[in-house]
Amino acid sequence: MSYKHLTLNDKNKIEVLKLEGYSSRRITKILGFHHSTISRELKRCNNIYSASEANKDRSIKSLRKGRNCKATETIKNIILNKLNCK
């Protein structure tokens, strides 16, 4: 199964359709995404869905993905000093 991220264009379409009063199920049929994808996307914004706000939210959350680095600046400096000594 392949996964596809929503583009900003898709998010703009969701915004317009939602403002026109379409339900999330109807939006899924129009755009061809799974209903849970549209539902999660609409939950990104608290009150009124905004494509630009949802895109900012996605960007912020994607930056937080992955493992946190345990190396502090002190540890990085020690490693660099030891590498430069050789």
C-alpha positions as CSV (number, residue, x, y, z in Angstrom):
1,M,0.0,0.0,0.0
2,S,1.4,3.4,-1.0
3,Y,0.9,6.5,1.0
4,K,0.5,10.0,-0.4
5,H,0.8,13.2,1.5
6,L,-1.7,16.0,1.0
7,T,-0.3,18.8,-1.1
8,L,-1.0,22.4,-0.4
9,N,-3.3,22.3,-3.4
10,D,-5.3,19.5,-1.9
11,K,-5.5,21.4,1.4
12,N,-6.8,24.5,-0.5
13,K,-9.5,22.3,-2.1
14,I,-10.5,20.9,1.3
15,E,-10.7,24.5,2.7
16,V,-13.0,25.7,-0.1
17,L,-15.2,22.6,0.0
18,K,-15.5,22.9,3.8
19,L,-16.4,26.6,3.5
20,E,-19.1,25.6,1.0
21,G,-20.6,23.3,3.6
22,Y,-19.6,19.9,2.3
23,S,-19.2,17.2,4.9
24,S,-15.9,15.4,5.4
25,R,-17.3,12.2,3.8
26,R,-18.4,14.2,0.7
27,I,-15.0,15.8,0.5
28,T,-13.4,12.4,0.5
29,K,-15.5,11.2,-2.4
30,I,-14.7,14.4,-4.4
31,L,-10.9,14.3,-3.8
32,G,-10.5,10.6,-3.7
33,F,-8.8,10.3,-0.2
34,H,-9.7,8.0,2.6
35,H,-12.2,9.5,5.1
36,S,-9.8,9.3,8.0
37,T,-7.2,11.3,6.1
38,I,-9.6,14.2,5.6
39,S,-10.9,13.9,9.2
40,R,-7.3,14.1,10.6
41,E,-6.6,17.0,8.3
42,L,-9.7,18.9,9.4
43,K,-8.7,18.4,13.1
44,R,-5.4,20.2,12.5
45,C,-7.2,23.5,12.9
46,N,-9.3,24.1,16.0
47,N,-12.2,26.2,14.7
48,I,-12.2,27.0,11.0
49,Y,-10.0,25.0,8.6
50,S,-7.3,27.0,7.0
51,A,-5.0,25.4,4.4
52,S,-2.1,27.7,5.2
53,E,-2.4,27.0,9.0
54,A,-2.6,23.3,8.4
55,N,0.5,23.4,6.3
56,K,2.4,25.3,9.0
57,D,1.2,22.8,11.6
58,R,2.5,19.9,9.4
59,S,5.8,21.6,8.9
60,I,6.3,22.2,12.6
61,K,5.4,18.6,13.5
62,S,7.7,17.2,10.8
63,L,10.6,19.1,12.3
64,R,10.0,17.4,15.6
65,K,10.1,13.9,14.0
66,G,12.9,11.5,14.7
67,R,15.3,10.9,17.5
68,N,16.6,13.6,19.8
69,C,20.3,14.2,19.7
70,K,22.0,13.4,23.0
71,A,25.2,15.2,22.0
72,T,25.4,18.5,23.7
73,E,27.6,21.4,22.5
74,T,30.2,20.4,25.0
75,I,30.3,16.8,23.8
76,K,30.4,18.0,20.2
77,N,33.4,20.3,20.9
78,I,35.3,17.4,22.7
79,I,34.8,15.1,19.7
80,L,35.9,17.8,17.3
81,N,39.0,18.6,19.3
82,K,39.9,14.9,19.5
83,L,39.4,14.5,15.8
84,N,41.6,17.5,15.0
85,C,44.4,16.3,17.2
86,K,45.3,13.4,14.9
